[in-house]
Amino acid sequence: MKSKILILGGGYIGSRLVQELGCPVSTKKILCYEDILAEVKRYQPRVLINCVGHVGRNNVDDCERDMNKSLLANTFLPIWLGEIAFRNVIKLVHISSGCIYHYNYKWQKPIAEEETPDYYTLFYSRTKIYADSVLNSLSQRCNILIVRIRVPLDIYPHPRNILTKLINYKRIIDVPNSITYIPHFLKALRYLIDRDARGTFNVVCKGGLRYPQLLDVYKKYSPGFEYEVIPLKDLKLNRTNLILSTKKLEKTGFEVSKITEVLEECVKKYIKF
Ligand SMILES: NC(=O)c1ccc[n+]([C@@H]2O[C@H](COP(=O)([O-])OP(=O)(O)OC[C@H]3O[C@@H](n4cnc5c(N)ncnc54)[C@H](OP(=O)(O)O)[C@@H]3O)[C@@H](O)[C@H]2O)c1
């Protein structure tokens, strides 16, 4: 079976990509290098998109409870994939995360791709940093594209969609954060693959979203919905809050939307489901 693109992992991001690209997906449990090789032999792809990962059952803190699964899915598997890409001259697209940096809102500019990740506070972030550093180094020698996404916002209700999460939390923080608008991410990924882009790209909207901005738009279409803003210190969870730079993606010619431009469209579609 020959196919240009093979997606690995049929979770949230993997399924959205299958919808968009209409290509095959492997949901086979991968426990070792040979398991991936068997899938590559079966599908003979020219491009492998890695959407496998472990983000925790409820949230990223759950990664601590299953360290082997987290390290296997987030670190070893991407490195095995890098080796497969290197040996078999296949393009590897690795879906990574922007939640790997500290950020100082007072003086820092949006974080560019080449800045060294420094968020070692969470085990989940560490597992992503380990894989990114190996793949980033390997990308000097073979065809690897690392796409960093952050806090998905989508038009469909889903437990991983920040809109669904905020509606359920009702108590939210008010700190600007980089957001990946999933319809925009799907277009950007197709664009980057078509241009055979290599290296690391942040794929987020321009600017930061303050969660009340999104919920105020939601409120407009769901009268009666109420929420409360709480101070960041009351969250009592280790989480990244940061702004990523979109300059590198913009330089490719891809039009990056401002986060405030997508909110109305997103909520209008979301409430229909
Ligand atoms: N969702 C987010 O908020 C977010 C934000 C930034 C970056 N990302 C990154 O995006 C990627 C995809 O995340 P997602 O939201 O789509 O997560 P997801 O819905 O949990 O999907 C991940 C998929 O990987 C599968 N998987 C885990 N270990 C595997 C293994 N050893 N072999 C084969 N499949 C395995 C999972 O299967 P099981 O369920 O059976 O384990 C699941 O289907 C991850 O790398 C994540 O770090 C996600």
The ligand as a Tripos MOL2 file, in Angstrom:
@<TRIPOS>MOLECULE
LIG
   48    52     1     0     0
SMALL
NO_CHARGES

@<TRIPOS>ATOM
      1 N1         -3.7920   18.6040   23.0990 N.am      1 LIG1
      2 C1         -3.0150   19.6010   23.4590 C.2       1 LIG1
      3 O1         -3.4200   20.4700   24.2580 O.2       1 LIG1
      4 C2         -1.6350   19.7360   22.8810 C.ar      1 LIG1
      5 C3         -0.9720   20.9730   22.9900 C.ar      1 LIG1
      6 C4          0.3120   21.0900   22.4940 C.ar      1 LIG1
      7 C5          0.9170   19.9900   21.8910 C.ar      1 LIG1
      8 N2          0.2520   18.8000   21.8050 N.ar      1 LIG1
      9 C6          0.9520   17.6520   21.2260 C.3       1 LIG1
     10 O2          0.2030   17.1260   20.1490 O.3       1 LIG1
     11 C7          0.4190   15.7220   20.0550 C.3       1 LIG1
     12 C8         -0.9310   15.0160   19.9380 C.3       1 LIG1
     13 O3         -1.7060   15.3180   21.1020 O.3       1 LIG1
     14 P1         -3.2550   15.0120   21.1840 P.3       1 LIG1
     15 O4         -3.9030   16.1690   21.8450 O.co2     1 LIG1
     16 O5         -3.7820   14.5350   19.8730 O.co2     1 LIG1
     17 O6         -3.2300   13.8100   22.2400 O.3       1 LIG1
     18 P2         -4.1950   12.5360   22.2870 P.3       1 LIG1
     19 O7         -5.5820   12.8970   21.9000 O.co2     1 LIG1
     20 O8         -3.9920   11.9040   23.6230 O.co2     1 LIG1
     21 O9         -3.6050   11.6100   21.1440 O.3       1 LIG1
     22 C9         -2.3940   10.9740   21.2920 C.3       1 LIG1
     23 C10        -2.5410    9.5950   20.7070 C.3       1 LIG1
     24 O10        -1.2820    8.9160   20.8430 O.3       1 LIG1
     25 C11        -1.5840    7.5780   21.1790 C.3       1 LIG1
     26 N3         -0.4410    6.8930   21.7940 N.ar      1 LIG1
     27 C12         0.1410    7.1140   23.0010 C.ar      1 LIG1
     28 N4          1.1740    6.2670   23.1690 N.ar      1 LIG1
     29 C13         1.2340    5.5040   22.0580 C.ar      1 LIG1
     30 C14         2.0770    4.4520   21.6250 C.ar      1 LIG1
     31 N5          3.1010    4.0150   22.3690 N.pl3     1 LIG1
     32 N6          1.8460    3.8950   20.4010 N.ar      1 LIG1
     33 C15         0.8390    4.3300   19.6250 C.ar      1 LIG1
     34 N7          0.0020    5.3140   19.9760 N.ar      1 LIG1
     35 C16         0.1960    5.8950   21.1830 C.ar      1 LIG1
     36 C17        -2.7420    7.6720   22.1300 C.3       1 LIG1
     37 O11        -3.3780    6.4340   22.2490 O.3       1 LIG1
     38 P3         -3.9670    5.9970   23.7040 P.3       1 LIG1
     39 O12        -5.0090    7.0070   24.0170 O.co2     1 LIG1
     40 O13        -4.4620    4.6200   23.4420 O.co2     1 LIG1
     41 O14        -2.8160    6.0560   24.6530 O.co2     1 LIG1
     42 C18        -3.5930    8.7440   21.4190 C.3       1 LIG1
     43 O15        -4.4490    8.1610   20.4610 O.3       1 LIG1
     44 C19         1.2140   15.3290   21.2980 C.3       1 LIG1
     45 O16         2.5650   15.1570   20.9660 O.3       1 LIG1
     46 C20         1.0830   16.5100   22.2320 C.3       1 LIG1
     47 O17         2.2050   16.6800   23.0640 O.3       1 LIG1
     48 C21        -1.0170   18.6570   22.2710 C.ar      1 LIG1
@<TRIPOS>BOND
     1     1     2 1
     2     2     3 2
     3     2     4 1
     4     4     5 ar
     5     4    48 ar
     6     5     6 ar
     7     6     7 ar
     8     7     8 ar
     9     8     9 1
    10     8    48 ar
    11     9    10 1
    12     9    46 1
    13    10    11 1
    14    11    12 1
    15    11    44 1
    16    12    13 1
    17    13    14 1
    18    14    15 2
    19    14    16 1
    20    14    17 1
    21    17    18 1
    22    18    19 2
    23    18    20 1
    24    18    21 1
    25    21    22 1
    26    22    23 1
    27    23    24 1
    28    23    42 1
    29    24    25 1
    30    25    26 1
    31    25    36 1
    32    26    27 ar
    33    26    35 ar
    34    27    28 ar
    35    28    29 ar
    36    29    30 ar
    37    29    35 ar
    38    30    31 1
    39    30    32 ar
    40    32    33 ar
    41    33    34 ar
    42    34    35 ar
    43    36    37 1
    44    36    42 1
    45    37    38 1
    46    38    39 2
    47    38    40 1
    48    38    41 1
    49    42    43 1
    50    44    45 1
    51    44    46 1
    52    46    47 1
@<TRIPOS>SUBSTRUCTURE
     1 LIG1         1 GROUP 0 **** ****
